Amino acid sequence: MIANPRDWRIEDLKTLAARNGITARQPGTSHVTFRHASGSKLTVPARRPIKPVYVVKFIQWLDAIQARRGEAGDEG
């Protein structure tokens, strides 16, 4: 995704989020809010295709969550 952030759909991001324990909400709006249990969230416009800048932001956000999860696992 990061190498080719074009032509991705919101369903792709929702699938990736679900695999990582992140919820996605779209309460009748044109945006989807992804929320992690830590309280971190990211809102992405649900247009097709998603603009590459939002795909890159999503991947960076997901990487940051995974990095925090790794740090928490190293402490215990």
C-alpha positions in Angstrom: 0.0 0.0 0.0 2.8 2.4 0.9 4.6 1.7 -2.4 1.5 2.3 -4.4 -1.0 4.4 -2.5 -3.4 4.8 -5.5 -6.6 3.0 -6.3 -7.3 1.8 -2.8 -10.9 1.6 -1.5 -12.3 2.2 1.9 -13.2 -1.5 2.2 -9.4 -2.3 1.9 -8.6 0.0 4.8 -11.5 -1.5 6.9 -10.2 -5.0 6.2 -6.7 -4.1 7.3 -8.0 -2.3 10.4 -10.1 -5.3 11.4 -7.1 -7.6 11.2 -5.3 -5.2 13.6 -8.0 -4.9 16.2 -9.1 -1.4 15.0 -12.8 -0.6 14.7 -14.2 1.4 11.8 -17.3 3.6 12.1 -19.2 5.3 9.3 -22.5 6.6 10.9 -24.1 7.7 7.7 -21.4 10.2 6.8 -18.9 10.6 4.0 -16.0 9.8 6.3 -14.9 6.6 8.2 -13.4 7.0 11.6 -10.9 4.3 12.6 -10.4 3.9 16.3 -7.9 1.8 18.3 -8.4 0.6 21.9 -5.6 3.0 23.0 -7.9 5.9 22.1 -5.9 6.8 18.9 -8.1 7.6 15.9 -7.9 8.6 12.3 -10.7 9.9 10.0 -10.5 9.1 6.3 -12.9 10.4 3.5 -14.7 7.4 2.0 -14.5 8.6 -1.6 -13.4 6.2 -4.3 -10.6 5.9 -4.9 -9.1 7.2 -1.6 -6.6 10.0 -2.2 -3.0 8.6 -1.8 -2.3 11.1 1.1 -5.0 9.4 3.2 -3.6 5.9 2.4 -0.1 7.0 3.5 -1.5 8.6 6.7 -3.4 5.4 7.5 -0.3 3.2 7.0 1.8 5.5 9.1 -0.9 5.5 11.8 -1.1 1.7 11.8 2.7 1.4 12.0 2.7 3.8 15.0 0.1 1.6 16.7 2.0 -1.5 16.0 5.3 0.1 17.3 3.5 1.1 20.6 2.2 -2.5 20.9 5.7 -3.8 20.4 7.1 -1.5 23.1 4.4 -2.5 25.5 5.2 -6.2 24.9 8.9 -5.6 25.6 8.3 -4.1 29.0 6.5 -7.1 30.5 
